[in-house]
Amino acid sequence: MTSTVRRAGAFALVGTLSLAVPPIASMTSRALATVAAPGPFLLVAALALYVVDEGPIFELFARPGDRRDGRLYGLAGFALAAAALALLSVRFSLPLPVFVGTVLLLSWGNLGGHLVRSLRDEPILATAGFVVAGFFAGSAGQYAAALLTETALEWPEVAFLAASGALLGALLRAVLFERDDPLVMVSIGLLLWLFADLPLEVDPTGVAVALAVTVLLGYLAYALETASLPGMITGVFLGLQTIVLGDFGWFLLLVTFFGVGGLSTKFRYEEKEQRGIAEENDGARGSGNVLANSLVGLFAVLAYSASPTLTQLTADLFLFAFAGSIAAAMSDTLSSEIGGVFDNPRLITTFERVEPGTDGAVTWQGEVAGLAGAFLIAGIAVGAFDSIGALGAGVVVFGGIVGMTVDSLLGATVEGLFLENEGVNFFATLAAGIAAGIAAVGVGLIAL
């Protein structure tokens, strides 16, 4: 057993201290629980910072940076993050099953990932080890906390929360460092708290099918090199949310963008490399690119699932916002990936001729390709949603055109000064979602 695996196992045992929090919270007054519940983790943090600075226990928990500093900062940060979530559970409304599930998911997921890596050092297999171990540990943690507090749980929701947390954890672990585990833990806990508070009716078949479909398509994207490993994890995570929080129609729009947009990066790739406008990593899109184009859609599907109970707005408003943002992402991707191989682009603000690849430059071929992308998303939306219809398709196309145009305008004016490409993509899809929602209200498809 390698030292990395032993350390991960030791952290997993510390994470298991979370099982002590539910009995403490249920047996004491709220004021006393506020002090006592985080206690086990605060004690671990104090020992890590002020007592254990050498010997076998120090060597067991120490990361390379800890040995240099002579303090177990990694263990202290992990314990303090767990203590913070414990405090949110007993003092505020973070459900205890979510708290326990989060801590066990991360700690035992890390152990699973390191175990796999010790046997075969391939990133995708280590990620799979983290996700599988984290899923089962997160599920077991939720059930254990429910048993200790005599709380009833529905297993489809347990599985959805555990899968969402494991995928988010895998994504953050892929783009952050091991020392950032406190941030990963808090991020997972807050996300699952949000999901737990949504008025969800999780279909068990939907969860199983969602996981199978998104994992399969994510692996294909990784194997075809249209997505990097973080990009693949991001796509699987977003796909799961759209299926469970929306339905398969939402997912179909999203996966169409991922598939067609990913393949478009391969279009005349060698020529784009020569022009200096090709996507890095052989066209494999990373998590930043995927999130920038899909984050507005994720917010829309979350708002849809919370409507009208929490937002006081009709749910279809967010359906149009989602479709419009995805149409914009598709339009922008196709216009840049296809239009970039043609000569004589013009800057959208002045129409002067510029070099290919100039931010904010457009070609008529790219604009036609972008328009086709918007029509493709609109056509799929008509088939997937009864509430869209022909007029709604026009609204979706309008949103796509607005987003594509805003992307070019931002590229010509502020990209490289105030925003990078990912920021431009985000604000373009945001503009598209808002434009589609307003247009749907304006033409009478939605009554506020």
Beta strands, then each sheet from edge to edge (+ up, - down):
strand 1: 346-347
strand 2: 361-362
sheet 1: 1+ 2-
end
